[in-house]
């Protein structure tokens, strides 16, 4: 015996509105800033490490 297939649940794609596009841009810039902050922090920590080595 085999189990019945689960029902397919799909959603229609969301229409891109100017408000949604703006939110996505803000999120993108925030993530880029976070990545740059982490990279800069790694460089600072490595330079501090070299000073005390």
PyMOL commands that set and color helices and strands:
alter all, ss='L'
color gray80, all
select helices_A, chain A and resi 18-51
alter helices_A, ss='H'
color red, helices_A
deselect
rebuild
show_as cartoon
